[in-house]
Amino acid sequence: MKKMKMMMGAMLTGAAVAFSAVTASAANIAVVGGSNDDAFWNLIKKGIDDARPAVEANGGTVNYLRLVNYDNFAPDVVGLIRTAISQKVDGLVIPDWVPEAEDPAIKDALAAGIKVILMNAGGADKAKELGAINYVGSDEYVAGVAGGEYFAGKGKKNVICINTIPGAANLEARCKGVADGMAKSGGKSTQLPLPSTSFGNATAIAEAIKAELLKDGTLDGAITIGGADADAAAIGIQQASVGDKVMLGSFDLNKAGLDRIKGGTQGFAIDQQPYLQGFLATSLLASAIDFGTSLPTFPVLTGPGIVDAGNIDATLSGVAKGAR
């Protein structure tokens, strides 16, 4: 009997140690993301949701902290980072949209022992500078250059890059890349910055683009920083009656834009595969916390890729499955 009690005691002690080890390494992760009415970020959320079961199976959690809107952009993002720190999470996935505002808060998270992966915005250099584990996303400047080169390859000489969230580092890099890509062939691109309150306001965006096209008759291309903005741009181009001359492009995809590509009223879209960003960033961070894993690949790039008439059908099949 005494021997049995000793054995039971040893088993219970071992179980307690094992349970303690599991709970100590379980990844409790916060992910900061865009607003609920931003279709692009809903694709990222699907990736996060698909990664969630594996995190939870290992005893962890995933808390998705979303912006309500973009009206008070930088302060609201910082507020979400501070919320994650107060929750004492183990890991933080964060887009570094506005470095001058976000970096101090991200550094505070790292100082608190929180492991960080930059996702979607920030890039590899910023991840190294801050001490983040990795960057998962597209190189926005490279994506912009690809867009500029595409326009130039189609004979376009003067392109506007419509930015509805001016000041966001990743979006500024997109427009700069377009300009540099155009310049390689002697063309040019200028940025049309609109107030951040215009994001999601199709009427305001369409009117601004229409006015710009009517003001400058040499414009022969327009590119938007997101798929939804391209819907408004298509209306502006139509209202200005310049659809036969002005090629429309967009960063990121939505169903309406892909249908326009299929129908020939939009030239192309630049895809950064947001589903993969959410899925990979969440999975890689949880694995690093739970198992101490790391990748030799730095950064983990999910784009850019050009979607045009040549590959539109394959892309639409991905849309039907909810991943593009």
C-alpha positions in Angstrom: 0.0 0.0 0.0 2.8 2.4 0.9 4.5 1.6 -2.3 1.3 2.2 -4.3 0.9 5.6 -2.6 4.5 6.5 -3.5 3.9 5.5 -7.1 0.7 7.5 -7.3 2.5 10.5 -5.8 5.2 10.3 -8.3 2.7 10.0 -11.2 0.7 13.0 -9.9 4.0 15.0 -9.5 5.0 14.1 -13.0 1.6 15.1 -14.4 1.8 18.4 -12.6 5.2 19.1 -14.0 4.1 18.2 -17.5 0.9 20.3 -17.2 3.0 23.2 -16.0 5.4 22.9 -18.9 2.5 22.8 -21.4 0.8 25.8 -19.9 4.0 27.8 -19.6 4.8 27.4 -23.3 1.2 27.8 -24.6 1.1 30.7 -27.1 -1.4 33.4 -26.1 -1.2 35.7 -29.2 -2.7 39.1 -30.1 -3.1 40.0 -33.7 -3.7 43.7 -34.7 -5.7 44.2 -37.9 -7.8 46.5 -40.0 -11.4 47.5 -39.7 -14.4 45.1 -40.1 -15.5 46.8 -43.3 -12.1 46.4 -45.0 -12.5 43.4 -47.3 -8.7 42.9 -47.6 -8.4 42.5 -43.8 -11.3 40.0 -43.8 -9.1 37.7 -46.0 -6.3 38.1 -43.5 -8.8 37.2 -40.7 -9.7 34.0 -42.6 -6.0 33.0 -42.5 -5.9 33.8 -38.7 -9.0 31.8 -38.1 -7.7 28.9 -40.0 -4.5 29.0 -37.9 -6.4 29.3 -34.7 -7.3 25.6 -34.2 -3.6 24.5 -34.1 -2.8 27.3 -31.6 -5.7 26.2 -29.4 -4.8 22.5 -29.6 -1.5 23.4 -27.9 -3.3 25.3 -25.1 -3.0 28.8 -26.6 -5.3 31.5 -27.7 -5.6 34.0 -30.5 -7.2 37.4 -29.8 -7.9 39.5 -32.9 -7.8 43.2 -32.1 -9.4 45.2 -35.0 -9.5 48.9 -35.7 -13.1 50.3 -35.7 -12.3 52.6 -38.5 -9.3 54.6 -39.9 -10.4 58.1 -38.8 -7.9 58.3 -36.0 -5.5 55.8 -37.5 -2.1 56.0 -35.8 -3.3 56.7 -32.2 -5.8 53.9 -32.5 -3.2 51.4 -33.7 -0.9 52.3 -30.8 -3.9 51.9 -28.4 -4.4 48.3 -29.6 -0.7 47.6 -29.1 -1.0 48.9 -25.5 -4.1 46.7 -25.0 -2.1 43.7 -26.1 0.7 44.6 -23.6 -1.8 45.0 -20.8 -3.2 41.6 -21.6 0.2 40.1 -21.0 0.2 38.1 -24.2 3.1 35.9 -25.2 3.2 37.0 -28.8 2.1 40.0 -31.0 1.4 40.0 -34.7 1.4 43.7 -35.8 1.5 45.7 -39.1 3.9 48.5 -38.6 1.9 51.0 -40.6 3.1 54.2 -39.0 6.6 53.5 -37.6 7.1 56.9 -35.9 3.9 56.3 -33.9 4.0 52.5 -33.5 7.7 51.8 -32.9 7.9 53.0 -29.3 4.9 50.8 -28.4 6.3 47.8 -30.2 9.6 48.3 -28.4 7.7 48.3 -25.1 6.0 45.0 -26.1 9.4 43.5 -26.8 10.8 44.9 -23.5 7.9 43.1 -21.7 9.1 39.8 -23.1 6.5 39.6 -25.9 7.7 37.9 -29.1 6.7 40.0 -32.2 6.2 39.2 -35.9 5.6 42.1 -38.2 2.9 41.3 -40.8 1.7 43.1 -43.9 3.5 46.4 -43.2 7.0 47.3 -41.9 9.2 45.0 -44.0 12.4 43.0 -43.2 14.6 46.0 -42.4 12.2 47.3 -39.8 11.8 43.8 -38.3 15.5 43.5 -37.8 15.8 47.0 -36.4 13.1 46.4 -33.8 14.2 42.8 -33.0 11.0 41.1 -34.3 11.2 37.4 -35.1 10.3 37.9 -38.8 8.3 39.9 -41.4 5.5 38.1 -43.2 4.0 40.0 -46.2 4.9 41.7 -49.4 7.7 44.2 -50.1 5.5 47.2 -50.8 8.1 49.1 -52.7 8.9 46.2 -55.0 5.2 45.7 -55.6 4.9 49.3 -56.6 7.8 49.0 -59.0 6.1 46.0 -60.6 3.0 48.0 -61.1 4.9 50.9 -62.6 6.7 48.6 -65.0 3.4 46.9 -66.0 1.9 50.3 -66.9 5.0 51.3 -68.8 5.0 47.9 -70.6 1.5 48.7 -71.8 2.6 52.1 -73.2 1.3 54.3 -70.4 3.2 57.5 -69.7 1.5 59.4 -66.9 -0.1 57.5 -63.9 -1.8 58.7 -60.7 -1.5 56.7 -57.5 -4.6 57.3 -55.4 -3.8 57.1 -51.7 -6.7 57.2 -49.2 -4.5 56.7 -46.2 -1.6 59.1 -46.7 1.2 58.9 -44.2 0.9 55.1 -43.9 4.5 53.9 -44.6 3.5 50.8 -46.6 1.1 52.8 -48.9 3.6 55.6 -49.4 6.1 52.9 -50.5 3.6 51.5 -53.0 3.1 54.9 -54.7 6.9 55.6 -54.7 7.5 52.2 -56.3 5.0 52.9 -59.0 6.8 56.2 -59.8 10.2 54.6 -59.9 8.9 51.7 -62.1 7.4 54.2 -64.5 10.6 56.3 -64.6 12.6 53.3 -65.8 10.9 53.7 -69.2 10.7 57.5 -69.2 7.2 57.8 -67.8 6.0 59.4 -64.6 3.6 58.8 -61.7 2.4 61.2 -59.1 0.5 60.6 -55.9 -3.1 61.8 -55.3 -3.4 61.9 -51.5 -7.0 62.0 -50.2 -8.1 62.5 -46.6 -8.2 59.2 -44.6 -11.9 59.9 -44.0 -12.4 59.2 -47.7 -11.4 55.5 -47.3 -14.5 53.5 -48.0 -16.4 56.6 -49.3 -16.9 55.6 -52.9 -18.6 58.9 -53.8 -15.7 61.0 -52.5 -13.1 58.9 -54.1 -14.8 58.7 -57.5 -15.4 62.5 -57.5 -11.7 63.2 -56.7 -10.5 60.9 -59.4 -12.9 62.3 -62.0 -11.8 65.8 -61.2 -8.1 64.9 -61.5 -8.7 63.1 -64.9 -10.6 66.1 -66.3 -8.0 68.5 -65.0 -5.0 66.7 -66.6 -5.8 65.3 -70.0 -2.3 63.6 -70.3 -3.2 61.0 -67.6 -3.4 57.5 -69.1 -3.3 55.3 -66.0 -4.6 55.2 -62.4 -3.8 52.8 -59.6 -5.4 52.6 -56.2 -4.0 51.4 -52.9 -6.8 48.8 -52.4 -9.4 46.8 -54.2 -12.4 48.7 -52.8 -10.9 52.0 -53.8 -10.5 50.6 -57.4 -14.3 50.2 -57.5 -14.7 53.9 -56.9 -11.9 54.7 -59.3 -13.7 52.7 -62.0 -16.7 54.9 -61.5 -14.6 58.1 -61.7 -13.0 56.9 -64.9 -16.4 56.1 -66.4 -17.8 59.5 -65.4 -14.8 61.3 -66.9 -15.4 59.4 -70.1 -11.8 58.3 -70.4 -12.1 54.6 -70.1 -10.7 54.1 -73.6 -7.5 55.8 -72.6 -6.9 55.4 -68.9 -5.9 52.0 -67.7 -7.0 51.1 -64.1 -4.8 49.0 -61.8 -5.0 48.3 -58.1 -3.0 46.9 -55.3 -4.8 43.9 -53.8 -7.9 42.1 -55.1 -11.6 42.0 -54.7 -14.3 40.2 -56.6 -15.5 43.3 -58.4 -12.0 44.2 -59.6 -11.4 40.6 -60.8 -14.6 40.8 -62.7 -13.5 44.0 -64.3 -10.2 42.3 -65.3 -12.2 39.4 -66.8 -14.4 41.9 -68.6 -11.5 44.1 -69.9 -12.3 47.3 -68.0 -9.4 47.0 -65.5 -5.9 46.2 -66.6 -4.4 44.4 -63.6 -4.2 44.0 -59.9 -1.1 43.4 -57.7 -1.7 40.5 -55.3 0.1 40.1 -51.9 -2.0 37.0 -50.8 -3.4 38.3 -47.5 -4.8 34.9 -46.5 -1.2 33.6 -46.3 -0.1 36.6 -44.3 -2.7 35.9 -41.6 -2.2 32.2 -41.6 1.6 32.1 -41.7 2.3 35.0 -39.2 0.0 33.4 -36.6 1.3 29.9 -37.1 4.9 30.8 -37.2 4.7 33.0 -34.0 2.8 30.2 -32.1 5.3 27.6 -33.2 8.2 29.9 -32.0 6.6 30.3 -28.6 5.4 26.7 -28.1 8.4 24.8 -29.6 11.2 27.3 -30.1 11.2 26.9 -33.8 12.6 29.4 -36.3 12.9 29.8 -40.0 16.1 30.4 -42.1 13.9 32.3 -44.5 13.8 36.0 -43.6 11.6 37.7 -44.6 8.7 35.5 -45.5 7.3 37.1 -48.7 3.8 36.4 -49.9 3.9 38.7 -52.9 3.8 40.6 -55.2 2.1 38.8 -58.1 0.4 40.4 -61.1 -3.1 39.3 -61.9 -4.3 40.2 -65.4 -6.2 38.6 -68.3 -3.6 35.9 -68.5 -4.2 34.3 -65.2 -7.6 35.7 -64.1 -9.5 32.3 -64.3 -7.1 30.6 -61.9 -7.4 33.5 -59.5 -11.2 33.5 -59.6 -11.1 29.8 -58.6 -9.3 30.9 -55.4 -11.9 33.5 -54.8 -14.6 30.9 -55.0 -12.9 29.1 -52.1 -12.7 32.2 -50.0 -8.9 32.5 -49.9 -8.3 35.3 -52.4 
